[in-house]
């Protein structure tokens, strides 16, 4: 059993994987969380093609900055729709902004 370089969880050495982005070996849970994080981020920050009126730029600029109280991740929330309702990084519920 060896510790994961990212989360310090003890896992069998045969289960460790090389993460190219982090440039270190990490446990399967860290790899899984990374994939989930990328999927959530893709859903939350899905960008639309700007049209002739360029309303997408106006929508992005009207977002409010927010810092997750659980993990400290910084992201933006649309005050009209109150989305995202969960932190894109740790999936903690956004209580208020």
N, C-alpha and C positions, 0 to 999 in steps of 0.2 A: 504494500500500500504506500502510495506516494501522494504528497499534496499537490493539488491543482495550482498552477502559478497565478491564476486569476482570483479564484474564490477560496483557496486553501482547504477545500473538501478533500478528504483522503479517498482515493480511488485506486483500483489496480493499475499498475503501470501500462499494461497492455491496452487499456481503454483510452489513454491519453491521445489527443489529436493535435496536430500542428495548426494553429490559427495564423494564417498569413497576414491578416490585418494587424493582429496584436504582436506578431513575431515571437510567439511563445507557445508551449504546449499547454492545452487546457483540457478539462474534463468534458464528457459528453453533455452534461447539463449546461455548461457555459456555451457550447456550440449550439445547443437547442435554443437557449435563451437569445442568442445572437440572431438566429433565424427568425424567431418570433418577433424580436425587436424590429428587424428590417421589414417584416410584413406589416406590422402595426404602423411604422413610420411611413411606409408606402401608402397605406390606406389614409392616414391622417393628413399627410402632406401631398396628396395627389394633386398634381398641377394640371390645370386645363390649358388648352391651346388658347392664346389670346386672340380675341376676335377683333373686328375693325373698330369697335368702340373701346377696346381695352378695359373691359369691366373687371377682368381677373386681377389686374394690378390694383384697382380700387378695393377689391375684396381682401386681398392680402394685406394691404396697408391698414385696413380697419381692424385687424386682429390685435388682441391684447396679450402682452407678454405675461407668462406665468411660470413659477418655479414650483415643482412638485415638493410637497411637504414631507413625503416619504424618502425619496432618493435624491432630491436636489436637481433633477433634470429640468432644463429650461426649454420651454416650447411656447407656442402661441395658441390662443383660444379665440374663436369667433364669438363675440358677445351676443350676436343676434340669434345664433343657433345653439350656443353654449357647447360647441363641439371642439375638441374631443372631450368626452365625458370621463375618460381615463387617461392616465399618464402613458405616453407612447413608449416609455422605457420600462417602467416597473408594473404597469397596469393598475396602479393604485387609483382609487376614485377621486376625481377632482371635486372638492367640497365647495369651494368658492374662489373667486379671483378678484 
